[in-house]
Each structure stands twice: as structure tokens, then as C-alpha cells.
Amino acid sequence: RMSGVPNWSYLADWATLKESNMADIKMTRDHSVDVEEMKSRVQNIVDEMQSKIGIKGSWRGDTCTISGKGIKKCDIVITPKDVTFEVTLGMMFKMMKGQIQSQLGSRIDKLVEG
């Protein structure tokens, strides 16, 4: 290593860690329906997104994980009291985070209202 030249490689490691472990958007809404009903509502949205833009979803217990065009990963976690969306956007969609967050918020509000 050359003397006087800082080693910045740790920044690349930090950026990778930050990218892989932090959601770009996280939203939680309370609901008053049972878990199975909420899972059914979420599945309807996943099915709609799959037919429109090729999003794929899979369930593990009460968590649905979706990914596809523009979405690296989205975990939808359902509890008896609330539903949480944790979305990691693809690089191109990060520029539209505000717009996506607004649209997602409206969609989640409709989801919990029925």
C-alpha cells in the first residue's frame, strides 16, 4: 500500500451491506380482519401484479415475499394486528421512490379497509 493514500475499500463493503439489509420503503398499517382474510387480500394484489408486470410471490407462513420488475424484494408481513410492507427497489426505481411510496400507501390503505 502506498503511504499517504487512504484505503477506501471499507466504503464499498458498507454500501453493499446497506443495500442488502435495508428496505427503501417500510410501511405498516393496522387492520381489523383475521390473518387468513388479510392473506387472501394480499394474494389478490400479488396475482394482479403478476398478470400485469410479471411480479412473482411466494408465502412462508404469514409472510409473502415478492420480486420482479423494479422490485428487488418486498416482504409483506401479516400479524393479527397489522400488515407491514418492506420494499427494496431496483436501481432504476430508486429515483421514483417518493411516487412509489405514495402509490403504495394508497394501495395499503385500501387493502386494510377492505
N, C-alpha and C positions, 0 to 999 in steps of 0.2 A: 504494500500500500504506500502511496506517495505521501510524504509528510506535508501537512497543511491542507490536505484535501479531505473534506468531511465524507463520512460514509453514510449515504442517504438510503441505503438498501432497506432499512427498517421501515421507511415510509411505504414502500411497496407492500411489505408484509402487513402493515396496519391497514392499508387501503383494501387489500384482499380480505382481511378479517372483517372489516367494517362492511364490505359489500356482501359477504356471505352470511353474516349474522344479524343484520338489522333490516327490518321491514321499512320500505319507503312510506307506506301508509298503514296506520293501525287505527281501526275504528271499532268501538264497542257500543252496542245498543241493548237496553233491557227489553225483554219480551215477556208475555204472559201466557204463552201456549206451551204445551208439553214438548219435550225434546223431539219425539218422533214427528210431530207436526212441523216443527221448525226444520228438521232434516228434509222432509218432503218439500217444503218451500224452497230450501236451498237447492235441492236436486232439480227442481223445475227451472231455476235460473241457470244451473250448470248445463242442463240439457239444451236450453235455449242458446246459450253461448257456444255450445259445441256445434250446433247446427248452423249458427251464423258465422262464427270465426274460427272454428276448429279447436276450441279450448277443450282440454281433457281433464277429467276429475276422477278422483278415487277416494273412497272412505276408509278410515281406520277408526273404529269406534264412533265417537261423536265429532270427529274432525274430518272435514273434506279438504283435500289438497287439490288445487287446480293449477294448471300451467298451460302455456301455449303462446300464441301470437302476442307479443308485447308484455307478457307476464312471465317472469322467471318462476315465481311461485306465489301462491296465495293459499294460506291456511285459513279455513273458516271453522272456528271452534264454537261448538254449541254447548251451553250449560243449561240447567233448568231455569236460570235467571236471565241469561244474556247470550248474545251472539257476537263474536269478535272476528273481524277480518284483518289479517296481517298480509299485506301485499308487497312483494318485491318486484319492481318494474324492470323491464328490459331497458337497455341503454337508450333506445330511441324514445321510449315512453316517459323517461325521467323528465324530459323537457316539458311534458304536459301534465306533470304531477298534480298541479292545482286543479286543473279541469277534471282530471280523472277522479281526484278526491271528492270534488263537488258532486259529480255524477254518481259515484259510488255511495256517497252519503245519502243522496235522494233515494237510490235503489234500496239501501238497507232500511231506511225509514219505511218504505212501502212494504218491505219484507216483514218487518216486525208488526206492522199494523194489520197485515192480512190482506 
